[in-house]
Amino acid sequence: MTQDAKSAGNSHREAPLTIQHRKFLFISDLGSIGDLAFAVKNEGNEVKYNIRSKAEKEISDGFLEKAEDWEPLKNWADVIIFDRETYNRIKNIIIPNMFYRSDIGERWIRDADLLLTWGYLS
């Protein structure tokens, strides 16, 4: 087979994988999810972080864009993530077009247990 025949067979290229970046709004009573928000930001997503506790407001300063009030941003965000304390406090608030999950914390604990079992975490 000639070089031209080989290259002719490979003339198509697969389209590169494109990742759609999203807008994330993290809401926490005590500032306990800044590490997750920072990781999401490092993946190229836009992140805003609201901390309710006045004593904890400086957590993640310089790393994440802060939002004084989260409610005006609920339509801006593609994804809203609450920590457990906040979710328990506001779970009766209705946000249009949102899908609610309350078992994520339990899933993380189960997954962490698996990672420990497999030797990935010490």
C-alpha positions as CSV (number, residue, x, y, z in Angstrom):
1,M,0.0,0.0,0.0
2,T,1.4,3.4,-0.9
3,Q,1.8,6.3,1.5
4,D,-1.0,8.1,-0.3
5,A,-3.4,5.2,0.1
6,K,-2.6,5.0,3.8
7,S,-3.2,8.7,4.4
8,A,-6.3,8.7,2.2
9,G,-7.9,6.1,4.6
10,N,-7.2,8.4,7.6
11,S,-8.4,11.6,6.0
12,H,-11.2,12.1,8.5
13,R,-10.5,13.3,12.0
14,E,-12.6,12.9,15.0
15,A,-14.0,16.2,16.3
16,P,-12.2,17.2,19.5
17,L,-14.1,16.7,22.7
18,T,-15.6,19.9,23.7
19,I,-16.6,20.5,27.3
20,Q,-19.4,23.0,28.0
21,H,-18.5,25.1,31.0
22,R,-21.3,26.0,33.4
23,K,-22.1,28.6,35.9
24,F,-22.1,27.2,39.5
25,L,-23.5,28.9,42.6
26,F,-22.3,27.5,45.9
27,I,-24.3,28.4,49.0
28,S,-23.0,27.6,52.5
29,D,-24.0,28.6,56.0
30,L,-20.5,28.0,57.4
31,G,-18.2,28.2,54.4
32,S,-17.7,24.4,54.3
33,I,-17.7,23.8,50.5
34,G,-15.1,26.2,49.3
35,D,-12.7,23.4,48.4
36,L,-15.3,21.9,46.1
37,A,-16.1,25.3,44.6
38,F,-12.4,25.9,43.9
39,A,-12.0,22.5,42.2
40,V,-15.1,23.3,40.0
41,K,-13.6,26.7,39.2
42,N,-10.3,25.1,38.2
43,E,-12.1,22.9,35.7
44,G,-12.9,26.1,33.8
45,N,-16.4,26.8,35.1
46,E,-17.7,30.1,36.4
47,V,-18.2,30.0,40.2
48,K,-19.8,32.3,42.7
49,Y,-19.8,31.5,46.4
50,N,-22.1,32.7,49.1
51,I,-21.4,32.2,52.8
52,R,-24.1,33.2,55.2
53,S,-22.1,33.2,58.5
54,K,-20.6,36.7,59.2
55,A,-17.7,35.0,61.1
56,E,-16.8,32.8,58.2
57,K,-17.3,35.2,55.2
58,E,-13.5,35.6,54.6
59,I,-13.1,31.8,53.9
60,S,-11.8,31.4,50.3
61,D,-11.2,35.1,49.8
62,G,-8.8,35.5,46.9
63,F,-9.7,32.1,45.5
64,L,-13.4,32.5,44.6
65,E,-15.8,35.2,43.6
66,K,-18.1,35.9,46.5
67,A,-21.8,36.7,46.3
68,E,-23.4,38.7,49.2
69,D,-26.9,37.4,48.4
70,W,-27.5,34.2,46.5
71,E,-31.2,34.7,45.6
72,P,-30.7,37.2,42.8
73,L,-28.2,34.8,41.2
74,K,-30.5,31.7,41.2
75,N,-31.5,32.4,37.5
76,W,-27.9,33.2,36.6
77,A,-26.6,29.8,37.7
78,D,-26.8,26.6,35.7
79,V,-26.1,24.5,38.8
80,I,-26.7,25.5,42.5
81,I,-25.0,23.5,45.2
82,F,-26.0,23.9,48.9
83,D,-24.2,22.4,51.8
84,R,-26.2,20.1,54.1
85,E,-26.9,22.8,56.7
86,T,-28.1,25.3,54.1
87,Y,-30.2,22.7,52.3
88,N,-32.0,21.7,55.5
89,R,-32.8,25.3,56.3
90,I,-34.1,26.3,52.8
91,K,-35.4,23.1,51.3
92,N,-38.9,24.5,51.1
93,I,-37.8,27.3,48.7
94,I,-38.9,26.6,45.2
95,I,-36.4,27.4,42.4
96,P,-37.9,27.0,39.0
97,N,-36.4,24.4,36.6
98,M,-34.2,22.9,39.4
99,F,-33.7,19.3,40.1
100,Y,-33.2,18.5,43.8
101,R,-31.0,15.8,45.3
102,S,-30.6,15.3,49.0
103,D,-28.6,12.1,49.0
104,I,-25.3,13.4,47.5
105,G,-23.6,13.6,50.9
106,E,-24.4,10.0,51.6
107,R,-23.2,9.0,48.2
108,W,-19.9,10.8,48.8
109,I,-19.4,8.9,52.1
110,R,-20.1,5.6,50.3
111,D,-17.7,6.4,47.5
112,A,-15.0,7.5,50.0
113,D,-15.4,4.2,51.8
114,L,-14.9,2.4,48.4
115,L,-11.8,4.5,47.7
116,L,-10.4,3.6,51.1
117,T,-11.1,-0.1,50.5
118,W,-9.4,0.1,47.1
119,G,-6.3,1.8,48.7
120,Y,-6.7,5.2,47.0
121,L,-7.2,7.1,50.3
122,S,-5.3,6.6,53.4
